[in-house]
């Protein structure tokens, strides 16, 4: 049985998928610390079970509701990624949802700076990789006070009936993953 991520959950399932082969031995302890931090944040709102599996890394996106899309662009307008993100935003802004209504596009600016622990060629410092659990949005923070506060405010506006909990998951992000990559919900019914 499947349901939208934003529907009530019976449980959240997580995989303790970090391995030395994937992350490198030096990154294993901080990645596991971040997985535990995510589990503790979600457990404030619903039960969490941690599975020990190696290959349980999937991408998922949160369901905000009909016609709402979240996207992020780099804060540095000179970066190659900024131009690509702007082109993608143009496409999204011109698109309609399945009912023919224009999409509502919510744009997050990427952090202008991050903590030194995030300096990696695989870094995925995106605010759009958050997780919806019962009563909360668990989201990353990257050490950029202005961008972190904007993301928290935007998520609070998008999900007014949920508490926004931001946590440091630098080790996971430095490997190209995020919060939504680590947790899956079990539908309540």
N, C-alpha and C positions, 0 to 999 in steps of 0.2 A: 504494500500500500504506500502511495506517495502523497505528499501534501506540500503546500507552499511552505517555505522556510519560516515565514512570518506567522503561520497558524500555530495554535497551542501545541506544545511538545509534551510527550510523555517522558522523554529522556534525551540526552545527548550522548552520542557515541564518539569516542576519539581513538585514534591510533597512535601508539607510541612508536612511530615509524622511523625515528632517527637511527641511523646506523653509521658506523665509522666509514664504510665503503662509500656512502653517499655524501656525508658531511665532512669527512676527514676526522681523525681522532681528536684533534684539538678543538673542534667545534661541537663534539658530541655532548659534553656537559652543559654548555650554555643553551643548546637547542633543547635538550631535555628539561632544563630549567624553564624555558619559555613555554614548552608544552604544558608543564605543570601550572604555570602562571595562568594560561588560558583556561585550563580545566578548573582551577580555583575560582576564576572570575565567573564562569558559566555556572558553577555549582552554587553560587549565591542565589540563583534563580530557578534551577531545576537539577535533577540528578544527572550525574555524569559517570559513564563507564569508559575505562581506558582499555582498548584492545592492543595487544602486542603483535603487530604485523608489520612487515617490512615495506610492502609496496602499496600502502593505503594512502597515497597522495593524489587527490583529485582536485580539480578546480571546480568551484561552484560560484554562482552569483546569487546575491540576495534578491528576493522578490519584494519590490516596494509597493506594487499595486499596478493596475492597468495604466500603461502609457508613461510610466516614470522610469527614467534611466539615469544612473549615476556614472560619471566619467571623471577622469583626472588628467590634467596636463602638467608638464614640468613648470616649475616656477621661473626657470631661466628661459626667457624669450629667445635667446641666441642659440639654444640647443637644437639639435636636429629633431629630437623628440617633440619639441614644442610645435613645430610646423606640422608634423604628422598628426599630433593630437588635435590641432586646430582643424585640419582637413576632416578628421573623423567626427569632430563636433559639428562641422557644417553638414555632413551627411546625416547625422542624428537629428539635427534641428530641422532638416527638410523632410524627415520621415514621419510616417503616420503609424499608429498602433493598429492592431487587428480590426478595430472598429472604425478605422478611418479618421481618428482624431489625431491632431499633431502630438508628437511626443513631448513630454516635459523633461528637459535635460538639466540635471543638476551637476554643476562642475566644481570639482575640488581642485585647488592648486596644490601641487606637490610641495613637500617641505623644501625650503630654501637651503636649509642646513640640517644635518643629522648628527647624531653622536658618532664619535670615531669608530665604534664597534660595528657600524653599518657600512663602512667603506669596503665595498666588494663589487666586483664586476657583475655579480648576479643579483644585486640588491633589488628588492621589490618594494620600495618604500611608497606604498599606495594606501590611501585612506579608504579606498573602495573595497578592500578585502576585509570586510567586517563580518560578524556573525550575529544573527538574530536568535535569541533564546527567550524563554517566557519572561516577559517584563523588561527585557534589556537588549541593548545593542552593545556587543563587546567589540571594541575597535582598537587599532594600534595608535600609539603616539611615538614620535620620532625624535623628540628633543628640540623641536622648533616651536617655541611657545606660541607664536602668532598662528602658524599653520595648524598646529595641534588644536588650538582654541577654535579656529574657524571650522575645522572638521567636526569637532564635538558639537558646536552650535548648529551646524548644518544637519548633522544626524539627529539632533534633538528636535529640529524643525520637521524633518522628514518622518520621524517616528515619535510623535508627541506623547504617546502613552507608554513609552519605554524609557528606562534609565540608560544613559550612555556611560559606559565604563571603558576608559582608555587605559591600555597597559603597554609596557615595554616588551616587545618580542624581537629585539634586534637580531638575535642568533637565527631565528627562523627566517626573518626577512632577508638577512644577508645571503641566504641560500636560495632566494627566489620564491619563497612561499609566503603565506599570510595566515591569518586566523581562520578564514573560511576553508582553507586547505586542510585544516587539522581536525575539524569537528563536523559531524553529521547528526541531524535530528532524527528522532523516532516519533512519528505522528502519535498524537494522543488518542485518536480514534480511527 
